[in-house]
Amino acid sequence: MSGWNTIQEVRRIEEQVMSLGFKFSNPKHAGHWADPGHQDMVSLVPADECLPVYCRDAEIFTGTLADVRTWLRGVEWARGYDMLNKISNDDKRMAAEQKERNRQLMNSIKESKRVEGVLK
């Protein structure tokens, strides 16, 4: 059983995960690890409408909650470093993601027209 502090920590991690565009998922390959300690593994996958360069079922990271916490700190550090160097910021990131969504939408429309033309 977990106590209240554990529940609060999981909620904090989940908020951080969501703020970076991810959601928790059951690891696809966790069963392949023989170590019984790996039963508490989680995966991070792109949340709906977030991180459009990845497939919706792409496991971006898999580990324990402690591993996730450490990995998230690294992601936030990298984003902060990019902002300090004026390489990227939230507006540039959102614009690039929208550009990718638009590209995917156009490809989808083109593909549906191609399939529609073949079926006629």
N, C-alpha and C positions, 0 to 999 in steps of 0.2 A: 504494500500500500504506500501511497505517496501522501505527504503532508501538504498543508496549505502553501508553504514556501515553494515547494516543487511545482505545484499548480500555477502559482504566480510566475515562476521562472519560465515555465513552458509558454504561458500567455505572452510574456515579454518577448521571448524568442520568436513566437508566431507573428507578433506585430512587426518585428524587425524583418522577418522573412517576407511578409506581405508588402512592407514598404519598399523593398527592393525588387518586387515583381515576381516573387516566387510563392509557391504553396507547398505544404507537406504532402508526401505521397508514400505509399508502401513501396519499399525497394523491390525491383523486379528480380534482382539476383542475390538478395540477402540469404536465401536458402542454400546457396552454394558455399557459403562460408561454414566450415566445420565447427568453429569455435562457438560454444553455446552463448558466450558473452555478446555475440553479434545479433542476438534476438531483438535488441533494442535499437536497431538501425532505422533511420528514416532517410528518405530521399527528398531533394528539392527539385521541383519541376517548375517550368514557367506557369504563372497564373494566367487565367483567361485574359486575352487582350494585352498581355504584358510580354516583353522580351520576344518580339515577333521573329527574330532571326532563328529562334529555336523551334523545333517541333513541340507540340503540346505535351508529348509523352517523354521528351528528352530528360534524362536524369542528369541534372547539372552537377549535383553533389550528393554523395551518400555517406552517412556516418552516424555516430551517436549524437545526441543533443549537445554534448560538450564539444564534439568535433564541429557541429554546425555553428555553434556560438563562435568558435575560433575562426572558422572560414568566413563568417559574416563580418567579423572585425576586419579581416583582410580585404574583403570587397569594399567595405566602407572606407578603409584607408586608401585603397587604390583610387576610388572616386574622389576622395578629398585631395589626393596628390595631383590628380588630373586637373582639378579645379584650381589648385594653387599655381600650376604651370599653364593655366589658361588653355589647356588642350581640350577640355570638355567641361560642360556644366549641365545642369538639369534641362535647360531649354534646348541645348544642342542635342542632348540624348533623346529628348522627346521628339524633336524634329526628325532625327535620323530614324527613330522607331516608326514614326508616322509615314515616312518615305518608304520604309520597308513594307508596312501594311498596304500602302497604295500599290506598290510593285506586285505584291502577292495577289491583291484584288484584280489588278489588270491581267495578270497571268491566268487567274481563275476565269475571268470573263472571256479571254481569248480562247482558253481551252474549251469552255462550254459552247462557244460559237463554233469551234472546230468540230466538236462532237455532234452538235446540232446539224451542221452541214453534212457530215458523213451519214447521219441517220436519215436524212431526207432523200 
